[in-house]
């Protein structure tokens, strides 16, 4: 409790008179946050309420979580707010992970509590362990220095505060046990299909045991250092970018002001090249970010080289349908003219992974042992039988005439038919349809995004192959 109070004051997270809704799932971290803030309520001068979001994922178990939190709020004589959202449906429609979909819908509901004047701040129970996991995951996926900042103590735009970010999960559980305060256990936190759970239960314990007993604190300290640097870069860029970046295409009478100009930014090359390399990279990244372009490090390198060495007229293709054009004076960021999507095909070893630029993600084939399947509750309809597969798979977009027989369906269908909204559950643009991924083995389609694996290649027992889609991050 003293550690949380010190952190709240150091980070200026809460002010007297504020209404604070404590996001409480029923798990140990959020229950501890609620009890800690309740005990600190008079000292902080805040008004507390309890906010619980039902994700519609775990059926009766989630219903029991809601009841637990509601009864806890009642015993503590605090106002209780409850929201809900269909996370699986949102994840399927947006082609994002359950974790991301849950966060999106939860944060939308939190924003509603703020706009409805039911709260001034939302307190969430992210811990030092969550921080360590986040930093390690970003290192593994690839990130810039600013990405190492991990989870921020507060997000002003969303009115979020995280008072337990300097407190470990071990300290939290000891605190609750000392109070005699029970909490709910979420079985999905043990499901190693999720990357965070594999980092939490496998990788971090290994690093802690074999390399550094204080690895969690070390990663959290790294995040703290990176946050200070991130704040520095934000201040530098806020004053620098208005002088370097201009909206619209240049013309003799100034710069164009048409509607299309909103998708065109010009970056002054001579001013850019006078900057140190570190600042140059930050300016390029932030300029692209203003158009919603998510750059990887390789793109930053390409754009730096384009500004330094290439002649006017040279272009670089960027993610999201954008391009950078090198003129005599500027790097111009704009949307590419729409081109007919091209076919793609990439080899996928078992086990192994392959980047698919057309999709903006990596596809992985992971071997899952029979014992792990049972322990983690994998859906058999998502697993392939490795004994029926060739040594290497092929990831490609579907082609006219392709047929696929999803497990638990009655008969094979043309892929063209399966991509209809009534079967897929969403409307696709022509561009999305043309690059929709399938995986084949020895000429037969064994996997298709959005459906169960092939009827003829599904795993019934023993070891299995799981196909995963992993979003690329900068």
N, C-alpha and C positions, 0 to 999 in steps of 0.2 A: 504493500500500500504506500509506503514511504517512497519507494522507487518510482511508482506511477505518479505520485504528487510532484516529485522533483522534475520528472520528465514533462509533465503538463506545464509546469511553470517555466522551465528552460525553453520549451518550444512555443510558449504563449498559445496553447491550444484552446483554452476555455477562459471566458471572462465572466465576472459576476453578473447575474441577471439573465444569462442565456438559458434557453430551453434546450435540453440535450436529450435526443432520442437515442437510447442504447440499442444498437442492432444485436439481437440475441437469438441465436439459432437453437440454444439449449445445450450446446457443447461446452466443454470445460472453459475454453478461452473467453467466450462471450458471457457465460454465467459469472466468471470471476470478474470481468470488467464491470458487470452490473453491480455486483456486491461491493467492489472497490469504490466505484463512483457514488454508491449509496452512502458508504461510510465517510466519503470526502465531501458529500453534498453541502453541508453547512460551511465547511472551510472554503470551498470553491464558490459558494453562493449561487449554485445553479439549480434549475428545476428539471427533474428527471422524468422520462417516460420510457416505455419498452416497445421496441419495434421488431416484429417477427415477420419474415417473408416465407411463404409456403411455395416451394419450387415444383410441386406436383411430379416428383421423381420417384419417391420411395414408398408410395402408397400408405398403408396403415402405419408404418414406422414414422413417416413424416407427420401424419395426423397426431400421433402420440407426442412428437416433438412440440407441435403447436400447443397441445393441451398442457404439456409440462411448463412451457414458457408463460402461457396465460395464467396458470395457477400460481406460478412463482411471482408474476407481477401483482396478482391479487393479494398474496401473502405480504408482499412488500408495500402494498397500498400505492401502487404506481399505475398511471394510465397505460393501457395496452392498445397498440395499433397492430393490425395484421393485414398483410397484403398477400397476393398470390399471383402466379403466372405459370403458363404451360411451357416450362423450360425445354423438354424434349422436342416439342413442336417448333419452338423458336430456333433451336439448334439445327433441326433438319431443314427448315426454310432458309436459314442464312448460311448453311454449310459451315458451321463453327462448332467447336467443342462444347460439351455440356457445361464445363467450368466457365467458359467465356459467356455462353448464353445465360447461365444463372447470374453471373455478375451484371450483365447488361440489364436484365429485367429487374433485378434487385435495386440497382442504382437508379433506374427510371422511377421505381416506387419511392425510393428515398427522396428523389427530387420533388415528387408530389407532396411529401410531408413538409418540405421546406416551402414550396409555393403556396400551400394551403395554410401556412403559418402555424403548423402544429409543432414545429421545431426550428431552432436556429442552427443547430449542429447535429450531425449524425456521428455517433462514436462507434467505431468498429474495433474488433478485438484482435487485430493483427499483432503478432508477437515477434520477438527476436528470432525465433525459429523460422517463422514465415519469411522474415527478411533474408535470412541465410539461404533458405530454399530458393527464393526468387533470384537472388544474385547468382547463385550457382547455376540455375536453369538458364539464365541469360548468357553466362559465360559459355555454357555447353552449346547453346544455339547460335552464338555469335552476336556480339553487341559492341557498340561504341563505348567510349569512356563514360559518357553521360548515362548510358543504360545501366551502369553499375550502381547508380543511385538507388535502384531497387524501389522499395515502397516508401513514399514520402510520409513524414509525420502528419501532414495535413494536405488536403486538396481544397484550396479556397473556392474554386469554381463549383465544386460539388458540395461544399460545406461539410466535408468529411474530416474527422480527427481520429488519431490512432494512439491513445494514451499508453498502450502496453507494448509499444514497439521496442522498448529497451528491456523488456521482461521476458524471461525464458518460459517455455511450456512446463518445464520441471518445477519452477518456482510457483507457477499458477496452480498446478495440481496439488502441490504441498499446501498452498494457501487454502484451497477449497476443502482439503481433507482436515485441516486444522479447524475450519469452521463447522465441519460436519455437513457441508452443502453438497448434495448430489448433483450430477449432471447427466446429460444424455450422450450415448456413444453412437456415432454415425458410421455404420458398416462400410459405406462407400469410401471412407477415408483409408480403408485397407485395400481397396481395389487397385492393383498395380497396372491396370490398363492405362491409368492416368499418369502422365509424366511426373507431376508433382509428387504423387504417392511413391513412385519408384525412387525419386530423389530422397524423399523423407525416410523411407523404410529400408532402402538398400544402399544408396550412394553415400549419403551423409554419415550413417553409422560406420561405413567402411573407412571413410576419410578420418573420422573421429578416432577409430580404433587403431588404424595403421599409420596415420600420418601426423595428425594434430588434434589432441584432446580438446583444444579450444577452437576448433574450426568454425563453429557457429558464431562465436563472438568475433572471430577474425573476419568472417564474411560480413557481419553486421557493421563492424568498424570500417570496412572497405566501403560499404554503402554510405556511411556517415560522411566519409571523406569525399566521396563522389557527389553527394548532395550539395556540399559546400561549393564544389567546383561547378556543378550544374547551375547553382544560383549565380555564380560569377559569370558564366557564359551567357545566361539569360540577360543579365544586366548589360554586358558588352554588346550583345546582338541587338537589343532593343534600341540602343543609340546608334549602332553602326549600320544596320540594314536599311533604314530610310535613305541613307546617302548612297548606297550601292545598288539597291534593287528598285526597279521601276516597272509600273504596270502598263501593259499594252505594247504594241509594236511602234518603233520610232518612225516618224515621217518628217517631211520638210517643215510642216507646221507644228511639230511637237510630237505627241504620242497619240495613237489611235484611242478613241473612247467608245468604240462599239461594244456590243455585248460580248463579242468574242475576246475582247481584250482582257476579260477577267480570267481567261485561261492562258494568258501569256505574261510571263515575267522576264525582264531583262536584267542581267547581272553585269555590272561594269567590270570589264576584264582588267583594265589598267589599275584600277583601285584594288581589285581582288589580289592581283599579283604583288602588290606592295605589302600585303599582310603576311605574318608568319604562317607557316604551313598548318599549324594546329588551328589557328583562327580561320584560315582559308577553308579548311574542311568543314568547320562549324557553319560558316556562311553558306556554303554550297548545300549542306544538309538542311539548314533552316529555310533557305529559299525554295527548295523542292517541297519541303513540308507544307509551305503556305498554299501549294496547289494540291495538297493531299497525296503527294508522291512519297512512297516509303522506299528509301534507298538502302541498299546493302553496301558494305565497305567497298566491294568491287566497283560499284557505280561511282562512289566518291573518288576512287582512284582514276577511273576513266574520265570523269569530268574535270579533275585537276589537270590531267594530261592534256585534255582538250583545250583548256584555257592557256596552258603553258607553252605547248609545242605545235599544235595543229593549226593549219591555215583556215581562213574563212571558208565556209561552205561545208566543213566536216560536221557530221551529226552522230549522236549517240542515242540509241533506243533506251528508254527507261520504263520501269514497271507502270502498270495501270493505263497503258495506251498513251504515254507521254514520250516526248523526245527533247533533247537539248541540241540546239543549233549554234555553231560557232560563227558569229559575224565578225566584222572588223573590230568592233568595239565591245561586243556583249556576248555573254552566254545566254541564249534565249530558251526558256523552258515553255513548251506548249504541247497541246494535244497532237498526236499523230493523225494523219488522214487515215480513215478506216480502210483497212486492207482485208481482203478475203483471208480468213484464218488458214494456215497451212497444216497439213497432217504432221503428226509427230509420232515417234516410236523410240523408246529407250529401254535398254536391257536392265532387268532387276534381278540380282542374285538372291539366293535363299541361303542364309539370312543376308540382308543388306538393304541398301536404300539408294534412291536415285532422285536427283533434283529434276523437276519438270517445270521449266520456265514459263511455258504456256499457261500453266495453272497457278503459278506463283507459290508453289509448295513442293515439299519433298514427300515421296511415297516410300514407305518402308515395309519390308517383309520380315516379320519377327517370328522366330521359332518359340512356341509355347509348350512346355512340358505338360504331360498328362496331369501330374500332381498339381501344378500351378493353375491349370484350368479349373480344377474342382475347387481349390482354395479361393480363387479370385472371382469365381462365378461368371466366367466368360460365356457368352451366348454361342451355342454350338453352330448356329446358322451364320456366324461371322467368321468361322474357322475353316481353313482348307486342309485337306489330307496331304501331307508332304510326299507320301509314297506314290501318289497318283500324279504328281507334278514333275515336270522336267527340272534339270539342275538350274535353269535360268528362266525367269518369266519375262514378258515384254509388256511394258506400260505404253499404251497408245490411245489416241482418240478413236471413237467408233467410226465405222465406215458403212456406207450403204450396203445392205444385204446381210450385215451382222445379225446373228441370232443369239439369244441368251436364255438359259433355263434356271431362274432363281430357285434356291431351295425352298420347299414348302409351297411352291406354286404348282399348278396342274399340268403345265406344258410349256415347251419353249416358245418364246415370242421374238419377233423382230425387235432389235434395239430401238428402232424408230418408233415403234408402238409403246415401248416401255418409257420413253421420254415424254409421252403425253402427260399433261397436268393431272388427269384423273388417276394415273398410275404412279407418277413420281411424287405428287403432292405439292407441286409448285410449278409456276409458269417460267419457262426459260426463254431468254432472248435467242436470236439466231446464232449470235457469237458464242453464247454459253452452250448451246446444243452442239455446235460443231466441234468443240474441244472436249466434250464430256468424256471422262476417262474410263477405259476398260483395261483389264489385264488378261493376257492370254498365255496359255502353256501349250506348246506343240500345236499351235494353230487353233486351239479351242478357247473361248472366253470363259475364264474361271471366276472372275470378279468384275463387278460393275458398281460404280458409285451409286449409293442410294438404295441398294438392294442386297438381299442375302447372297451369299456365295453360290456358286454353281451347284445345282442339284447333284450332278455326277461327281463333283470333287469335294463335297462337304465332308468334314471330319466327324466320324462317329465315336472314335475312341483313340487313345494313344496320343502321341505328340501331334502338334498342329501348327499351321502357319497363319498368323494374323496380319492382315493388311491394314496399315495405318496411314492417314494423311496428316502431315505436319506442316503447319503454316511457317513460312520463312519470316524471320524478324531481323530488324536492324539493331 
